[in-house]
Amino acid sequence: MSARGDVSVRRDGRLSGALVSTALAGAVVGSVGAPLITPVATGMHVSLDAAQWTLTVPLFTGAIAGPVLGRLGGGPYRRVTILATLALVTVGGLLTVLPLPFAALLIGRGLQGLAVAVGALLMSVARAHLSPERSTSTIAAVSVASTVGIGVGYPAVSLIDQLAGLRAAYGLGLVLSAAALVIAWRMLPAEAPGERPRIDVAGALLLATGTLGLLLVIAEPSIWATPWLASGALAGVAATLAVWAFFELRTTEPLVNLRLLGQGPILRANVAILIAGVGLYLLFSLFTRYVQTPDGVHYGFALPGVAAGAALIPFSLLGFVAGRTVPRLIAGITERWTYTLSAAIAAAGALLFAVGNQSLIAVLTAIALLGFAVGGVFAVMPKLVLVGVSPGETASVLSINQIARSMGMSIGSALAGFLLSAATPDGGEVPGQDGYVTAAFWALPLLAVSALVIAARRPIAR
């Protein structure tokens, strides 16, 4: 290989590593709130319902900001958009660390939610600046890191909270945000000059309102205690999104190119990831809650916070293994069957949990299988959703796919809570063991339908 080729390979390798590292940091920052819900409630003297918003608010802001950042970062302003977004995430981390009131903590967590939305921009950088081979593997790795990185954050945050307290645990998010900002500033390439992107403000506001309403209905299951209120909220969401779609189809520079998203392969990929997200996060919620079942119950393992976080290490490890394996699987059995295999592995994890939940080794194996499945599904998804998409639309299309993923995961989390609540005896505090088994079986048809949606599509032309 020539000296120029060596330099190009090294440059691509450094950029690829920087993109994956930034995505991993963003995933950990986004997951910081999950193990700290109870410490926030006790340490800041708020209810558990209020503390739950430290996890819900980042989901809102990440979903809402995704398409806006995708449009801003679609070309000459991509580097600036990523750096500005990471700077806001760092400011959010600072607000979570300072001894400020609970409202400031929520604002900080909202800003940290932007770390999730930046993943689509990182993938668009890879597609624009790396060689085709390196681009494919890097996009897959970024997609995996932005999800299975959750398992990296849980044990670290739980341990820091136990050793040094709540604010120090949030400090991990601040440190990672600052590190990601420095890495991006040093490594992201400059973009070619071009026309300043125009943002469809009306479309952004309508989409934000509709998305916020839908996530609110999903994230607050208590709203269903008043059927007329829940029905009215859903009707309002449907009307808002219908108006948004009407305007987007008639705007010359829409926030989201709905005509492009309406193409068969892209539409099927988004439907599949929405359904898969429900099933995968349903299982994730069940497994993590099961291992923490308290003492005095005839099932579960009563793992404390740090140990429960460590139980997710197999999830992350196998997820990253899947990300490295997927390119070879695609080359051997195509994208469709790689996705189907990943869904089948998740189903195997659900069945193993159903029959072997009295054994900690069996449950940890089920968690590892789930991690591999999540890594496989999210590694192959960019390849499926970017069929026929021009480089200028990459960030926008991936942002919408990320919203579909977030929606599915939110519904899966809410479904897990609903099913376990239904399995809890009146006056009881924990669900019956059969409730976990029944809930795990709910994931099977979801995973099957998701796989069928992808398997039914035509193979991608090579």
Secondary structure, DSSP 8 states (H G I E B T S, - for coil): --HHHHHHHHHHHHHHHHHHHHHHHHHHHHHTTGGGHHHHHHHTT--HHHHHHHHHHHHHHHHHHHHHHHHHTSSTTHHHHHHHHHHHHHHHHHHHHSS--HHHHHHHHHHHTHHHHTHHHHHHHHHHHS-HHHHHHHHHHHHHHHHHTHHHHHHHHHHHHHHH-HHHHHHHHHHHHHHHHHHHHHH-------------HHHHHHHHHHHHHHHHHHH-GGGGGSHHHHHHHHHHHHHHHHHHHHHHTT-SS-SS-HHHHTSHHHHHHHHHHHHHHHHHHHHHHHHHHHTT--TTSSSS----HHHHHHTTHHHHHHHHHHHHHHHHHHHHHHHHHHHHHHHHHHHHHHHHHHHHTT-HHHHHHHHHHHHHHHHHHHHHHHHHHTTT--GGGHHHHHHHHHHHHHHHHHHHHHHHHHHHHHTS-TT-SS--HHHHHHHHHHHHHHHHHHHHHHHTS-----
